[in-house]
């Protein structure tokens, strides 16, 4: 079974499992045949493989040079946010002040056009900035 993570809105997504190889799912969706695997979804849809997960969005892939650049520390904070940790918990784990972590989060939200942490994480996953653990 292959897991498909489909982004329906900036901060809303769903996970479904499909009995097909990752490569076949990605190819079909990118060729406009998403109804084969995602009945009821309206397009256009774009898919890419992230590990063993297929990520599906309504926007075309962003080129590597157009992706927002994250520092190593920002990436650490982003992954921990994706794991569900609060800024206070992240600060404790990384040995930082909570205000510093909130500064990292604010900067990432501005660069990714997110209004809240859920949108930040969802957009980061949709852009391929990190892989979610499903």
Secondary structure as GFF3:
##gff-version 3
##sequence-region A 1 134
A	DSSP	beta_strand	2	9	.	.	.	ID=ss1
A	DSSP	beta_strand	12	18	.	.	.	ID=ss2
A	DSSP	alpha_helix	22	30	.	.	.	ID=ss3
A	DSSP	three_ten_helix	34	36	.	.	.	ID=ss4
A	DSSP	beta_strand	46	50	.	.	.	ID=ss5
A	DSSP	beta_strand	53	57	.	.	.	ID=ss6
A	DSSP	three_ten_helix	64	66	.	.	.	ID=ss7
A	DSSP	alpha_helix	72	82	.	.	.	ID=ss8
A	DSSP	alpha_helix	87	94	.	.	.	ID=ss9
A	DSSP	alpha_helix	98	112	.	.	.	ID=ss10
A	DSSP	alpha_helix	117	127	.	.	.	ID=ss11
###
